[in-house]
Amino acid sequence: MKEFDYIIIGGGCAGLSLAYELEIHKKLKNKSLAIIEPREEYKRDKTWSFWKVTPHNFDDCVKKNWTNFSINITGNTNHLECNSYPYQSIDSGLFYEKINNKLRENGNISFFNDLKEINSENSFLFNSVPNIIKNHLNLWQHFCGVEIETESDFFDDSIYNLMDFDCEQRESVHFFYTLPYSKNKALVETTWLSKMVDNSQKDYDKQIKNYIEKNLNLKNYKITYKEEGAIPLFYPLNKKERNKINIGTAGGMTRLSTGYTFLNIQEHSKYIRENFENITNINKFEIAKKYQFLDEIFLRVLEKHPEKMSEIFFKMFEASPNTVIKFLSNKSNFFDDLSIILKMPKLIFIKALFK
Ligand SMILES: Cc1cc2nc3c(=O)[nH]c(=O)nc-3n(C[C@H](O)[C@H](O)[C@H](O)COP(=O)(O)OP(=O)(O)OC[C@H]3O[C@@H](n4cnc5c(N)ncnc54)[C@H](O)[C@@H]3O)c2cc1C
């Protein structure tokens, strides 16, 4: 069986981001890499959005940048600016195509559907398949989104809606977001933060239709694309091993209070590339401990008081948008953190702290 110096398990966002980062920095010139990916073909399946707080390799896969956004709770809307950190949406179809075209140029890189097809005993592994034992206690962030097109102009594409809580909550946390790519095209996505053990809650199609027709007041449109999935709002098992590094969601790159993962994946890829020659000895790359701690408290509040979360998010954005963006994107300083913490309802957070 064939052997490789390196193996990436899972050719999704993290696996391909890492392979690309290594390839463009010529780290695979004299080394062999196998990428294990079960899917038969790559097609657009996700939209990754984030505030651009740091440079990344995929500006040419961005569908749109926005510098204005809004957040809604029932009866109240806040309009905000993000000129310093534009919000970007990456089209996964363009991302997969760009990376796969680049990787094909290097004969040292091979793709397989299953790890069993090769001998992995002596290789260094980068694993992006999370080790999760599903149970009823864990919180997940569920996504379901549709891209819609209208015949005539309908959307204001100069502003996106980050969170609209004006929808059914069902004892968990539920909001919609709308990303208008042009005046007649937008992604409308629903997100539930919940344990979601009851399948009857998964009436995404009905929820989205209802939202488009009632909240957006749009009747004539066609759906051109759909995406669906869930990410764990807890850290999958991620122990340090001599010949293996977990990456992506499996490697703890999801910010638990928000689900944002894409830019953390890019920073992790860069860290691995910078330390590639010493890969067996590097320290584990983590989201800073202070965010892990604050997110844990935040999720405790979310579990205990889901009905308060819309107000909490809304209040958080009463701080300066740049401060909130930096905080939610792991780039805040002590004073930014303090100004966010002071916006939070004190009693329930203190109780959650001592739980
Ligand atoms: C619908 C959706 C929308 C999201 N939107 C955002 C967003 O807007 N912003 C943001 O920052 N984050 C977002 N996320 C979170 C996160 O960025 C994505 O989940 C991202 O794809 C995580 O990358 P990953 O490589 O860890 O996982 P994936 O991209 O899921 O890659 C894992 C890969 O492993 C493969 N695989 C599975 N089983 C095996 C196996 N046994 N052996 C080998 N390979 C296997 C899969 O086919 C897949 O290709 C979103 C997630 C979802 C689900």
The ligand as an SDF file (V2000), in Angstrom:
LIG
                    3D

 53 58  0  0  0  0  0  0  0  0999 V2000
  -24.3670   25.3530    6.5850 C   0  0  0  0  0  0  0  0  0  0  0  0
  -23.1760   25.9140    7.3380 C   0  0  0  0  0  0  0  0  0  0  0  0
  -22.9030   27.2780    7.2550 C   0  0  0  0  0  0  0  0  0  0  0  0
  -21.7870   27.8070    7.9430 C   0  0  0  0  0  0  0  0  0  0  0  0
  -21.5530   29.1350    7.8520 N   0  0  0  0  0  0  0  0  0  0  0  0
  -20.4480   29.6480    8.4490 C   0  0  0  0  0  0  0  0  0  0  0  0
  -20.1410   31.0280    8.3230 C   0  0  0  0  0  0  0  0  0  0  0  0
  -20.9200   31.7770    7.7360 O   0  0  0  0  0  0  0  0  0  0  0  0
  -18.9820   31.4900    8.8690 N   0  0  0  0  0  0  0  0  0  0  0  0
  -18.1030   30.6770    9.5290 C   0  0  0  0  0  0  0  0  0  0  0  0
  -17.0530   31.1490    9.9790 O   0  0  0  0  0  0  0  0  0  0  0  0
  -18.4120   29.3790    9.7170 N   0  0  0  0  0  0  0  0  0  0  0  0
  -19.5510   28.8430    9.1900 C   0  0  0  0  0  0  0  0  0  0  0  0
  -19.8210   27.5130    9.3450 N   0  0  0  0  0  0  0  0  0  0  0  0
  -18.9620   26.7280   10.2390 C   0  0  0  0  0  0  0  0  0  0  0  0
  -17.6590   26.2040    9.5890 C   0  0  0  0  0  0  0  0  0  0  0  0
  -16.9590   27.2430    8.9640 O   0  0  0  0  0  0  0  0  0  0  0  0
  -17.9060   25.1070    8.5880 C   0  0  0  0  0  0  0  0  0  0  0  0
  -18.5850   24.0660    9.2010 O   0  0  0  0  0  0  0  0  0  0  0  0
  -16.6130   24.5970    7.9590 C   0  0  0  0  0  0  0  0  0  0  0  0
  -16.9710   23.8620    6.8300 O   0  0  0  0  0  0  0  0  0  0  0  0
  -15.7890   23.7530    8.9180 C   0  0  0  0  0  0  0  0  0  0  0  0
  -14.6840   23.2170    8.2250 O   0  0  0  0  0  0  0  0  0  0  0  0
  -14.1380   21.7550    8.5270 P   0  0  0  0  0  0  0  0  0  0  0  0
  -13.0690   21.4770    7.5610 O   0  0  0  0  0  0  0  0  0  0  0  0
  -13.8880   21.6060    9.9720 O   0  0  0  0  0  0  0  0  0  0  0  0
  -15.3950   20.8080    8.2060 O   0  0  0  0  0  0  0  0  0  0  0  0
  -15.9510   20.4540    6.7690 P   0  0  0  0  0  0  0  0  0  0  0  0
  -15.8590   21.6090    5.8720 O   0  0  0  0  0  0  0  0  0  0  0  0
  -17.2980   19.8510    7.0150 O   0  0  0  0  0  0  0  0  0  0  0  0
  -14.9530   19.3410    6.2360 O   0  0  0  0  0  0  0  0  0  0  0  0
  -14.8980   18.0430    6.7610 C   0  0  0  0  0  0  0  0  0  0  0  0
  -14.6780   17.1040    5.5740 C   0  0  0  0  0  0  0  0  0  0  0  0
  -14.4750   15.7770    6.0590 O   0  0  0  0  0  0  0  0  0  0  0  0
  -15.0820   14.8740    5.1410 C   0  0  0  0  0  0  0  0  0  0  0  0
  -15.3060   13.6120    5.8460 N   0  0  0  0  0  0  0  0  0  0  0  0
  -16.3840   13.2170    6.5720 C   0  0  0  0  0  0  0  0  0  0  0  0
  -16.1880   11.9700    7.0640 N   0  0  0  0  0  0  0  0  0  0  0  0
  -14.9450   11.5810    6.6560 C   0  0  0  0  0  0  0  0  0  0  0  0
  -14.1640   10.4130    6.8700 C   0  0  0  0  0  0  0  0  0  0  0  0
  -14.6070    9.3940    7.6060 N   0  0  0  0  0  0  0  0  0  0  0  0
  -12.9390   10.3560    6.3140 N   0  0  0  0  0  0  0  0  0  0  0  0
  -12.4620   11.3930    5.5800 C   0  0  0  0  0  0  0  0  0  0  0  0
  -13.1680   12.5250    5.3560 N   0  0  0  0  0  0  0  0  0  0  0  0
  -14.3830   12.6250    5.8830 C   0  0  0  0  0  0  0  0  0  0  0  0
  -16.3600   15.5970    4.7380 C   0  0  0  0  0  0  0  0  0  0  0  0
  -16.8670   15.1020    3.5110 O   0  0  0  0  0  0  0  0  0  0  0  0
  -15.8650   17.0430    4.6320 C   0  0  0  0  0  0  0  0  0  0  0  0
  -15.4600   17.3660    3.3320 O   0  0  0  0  0  0  0  0  0  0  0  0
  -20.9410   26.9590    8.7120 C   0  0  0  0  0  0  0  0  0  0  0  0
  -21.2640   25.6080    8.8040 C   0  0  0  0  0  0  0  0  0  0  0  0
  -22.3650   25.0850    8.1460 C   0  0  0  0  0  0  0  0  0  0  0  0
  -22.6690   23.6250    8.3060 C   0  0  0  0  0  0  0  0  0  0  0  0
  1  2  1  0
  2  3  1  0
  2 52  2  0
  3  4  2  0
  4  5  1  0
  4 50  1  0
  5  6  2  0
  6  7  1  0
  6 13  1  0
  7  8  2  0
  7  9  1  0
  9 10  1  0
 10 11  2  0
 10 12  1  0
 12 13  2  0
 13 14  1  0
 14 15  1  0
 14 50  1  0
 15 16  1  0
 16 17  1  0
 16 18  1  0
 18 19  1  0
 18 20  1  0
 20 21  1  0
 20 22  1  0
 22 23  1  0
 23 24  1  0
 24 25  2  0
 24 26  1  0
 24 27  1  0
 27 28  1  0
 28 29  2  0
 28 30  1  0
 28 31  1  0
 31 32  1  0
 32 33  1  0
 33 34  1  0
 33 48  1  0
 34 35  1  0
 35 36  1  0
 35 46  1  0
 36 37  1  0
 36 45  1  0
 37 38  2  0
 38 39  1  0
 39 40  1  0
 39 45  2  0
 40 41  1  0
 40 42  2  0
 42 43  1  0
 43 44  2  0
 44 45  1  0
 46 47  1  0
 46 48  1  0
 48 49  1  0
 50 51  2  0
 51 52  1  0
 52 53  1  0
M  END
$$$$
